[in-house]
C-alpha cells in the first residue's frame, strides 16, 4: 500500500516536471490570464510539498499533541478530490505563504531538482511509517481541514496532478477540469 502512495507521488512529480521542462522561456514566465505562470505553479507545488515534508519530520507524539487523534475513517482518493473541488469552488485560494511571487526561467532547473529531492525525501519518510501510524495521526490542511498522514500523502499527489492539468489547460487556452 505504501508503495502505491510513493508511486503516485513520484509519477505526479515526474509528469509535472516533464511538462515544465519542455516550456519556452515565454511560456514558463508568462502569467496566463489571471492565473499563475508555469514557473509560479512549479514554485507553489514545491513550497506545498516542502511544508508537508517538514510536517512529516515532526515526532509522532508532537503531532498527536498538536492535532489530536482521528475520529473518523480515512477518506478515499475520490473523497479527497471531491472535498478539494468543493473548497476551490467556494473560492479557496492558497494561503499567502504558498503564493509564489515572480519566477524567472533561471530558477527552473533548481526548482525542478528541489521538487524531485523533496519528493524523494518525503517518500522515504512515508515508507518508514506503519499503516496504523499513517491512519492514526493528523495534520492540518488549509482547505481540507485535518487530514490523516495517509490522506496528506494522497493529497500531495492529487495537488501536483491538479496543477499539471491546470497548466496544460492554460497553455492550450482551454478550460481546465479543476481536479
C-alpha positions, 0 to 999 in steps of 0.5 A: 500500500505504501508503495502505491502512495510513493508511486503516485507521488513520484509519477505526479512529480515526474509528469509535472516536471516533464511538462515544465521542462519542455516550456519556452522561456515565454511560456514558463514566465508568462502569467496566463490570464489571471492565473499563475505562470508555469514557473509560479505553479512549479514554485507553489507545488514545491513550497506545498510539498516542502511544508508537508515534508517538514510536517512529516519530520515532526515526532509522532507524539508532537503531532498527536499533541498538536492535532489530536487523534482521528475520529473518523475513517480515512477518506478515499482518493475520490473523497479527497478530490471531491472535498478539494473541488468543493473548497476551490469552488467556494473560492479557496485560494492558497494561503499567502505563504504558498503564493509564489511571487515572480519566477524567472526561467533561471530558477527552473532547473533548481526548482525542478531538482528541489521538487524531485529531492523533496519528493524523494525525501518525503517518500522515504519518510512515508515508507518508514511509517506503519499503516496504523501510524499513517491512519492514526495521526493528523495534520492540518490542511488549509482547505481540507481541514485535518487530514490523516498522514495517509490522506496528506500523502494522497493529497500531495499527489492529487495537488501536483496532478491538479496543477499539471492539468491546470497548466496544460489547460492554460497553455492550450487556452482551454478550460481546465477540469479543476481536479 
